Amino acid sequence: MKKRITERKDMFRYAKETFGTEPEYLWRSYPNNAVLRNTDNEKWYAIVMEAPKEKLGINVIGKINVLNIKCDPLMLGSLLLNDRFLPAYRMHKGR
């Protein structure tokens, strides 16, 4: 069974080892949010951000790390069968 990646540092380590990419922190007002870009075309393939748990339907006060990834729309249906996945907004634009 594959190890579940739950920590931010593990996400970034995986991105570096697999895709050769490093996080970029672009927003002063959201210093913990980072993007990951394709090395060939500089387009984002993922955003790692902190989100309020209550905005995600979790009835606990606090923040959680969210990984928003760009994926093929055909994959989305099967991913959404898992309760740990939620639909994202606009990551499919620019395909």
N, C-alpha and C positions, 0 to 999 in steps of 0.2 A: 504494500500500500504506500502511495506517495505521501510524503510529509506535507501537512497543511502549512502554508505560509501565512502567518498571522501578524507578524511584526513588520513594521515599516522597514527596518534595516534588512530583513530577509527579502522583502520585495525588491529593494534596491540592489542587493547582492545578486539575486536571480536575474534582474534586468542586465546588470553588468556582465555576468558570466554568460548569459544566453544571447544577448543582443549587442553587447558592447556599449551600452548607454548609461549615462549618469543622470541623476535627477537635476532639474533646473528649477530654482526657486525664483519665480517671476513677480510676485505680488507682495509689496510692503505691507498691505493691510491683511494679508493671509500668509505670514512667514513660514508656516508649516506645510503649505500646499506646494506640491512640486509636479512638474510635467516630465514625461519621458518622450523623447523624439526618435524617429527613425534616423539612422545615421546617413542614409542615402539621400533623402528628400527633406529632412528637417521637420516633417509633419509629426504632430503628436500622435502617439499610439496609446498613451495612458496618462491619467492624472491621479495622484495620490493626495487625498485631502482629508482634513478633519471635518466631521459633520456632527451636528447635535443629534444624539441618539433618538430624541423624541421626534425629530423630523423624518426618521426612518421607521417609525412605528415601534420603537423600543421604549417601553415605559419605565425608563430609568434616566435620571438627570446625568448629563456628562457628554463627552465627545467620544467618537469612534473613528478609526482610520477607515477610509473608503478608497477602494481601488476602482476607478472608472476606466474601463478598457474599451478600445475600439475592436469590434469583432464583426464577422460576417453576419448579416441579419438572419441568415438561415440557422445559425447556431443559437440565436437568442431564445427560441422556443424551448429548446432542451435545457438551456442554462436556467431559465426561469422556473423550471420544475423543482429546483433546489431552493429551499427557503433562505439561503445565504446570499442569493442573487436577486437584484432588483433592476428593473429597466432604467437606463440612463437617458439623458437628454442630449441630443445633437452630436454624439461622438461619431455617428455614421456620415456626417456631412463631409463633403470634399473627397469622396471616393472616386 
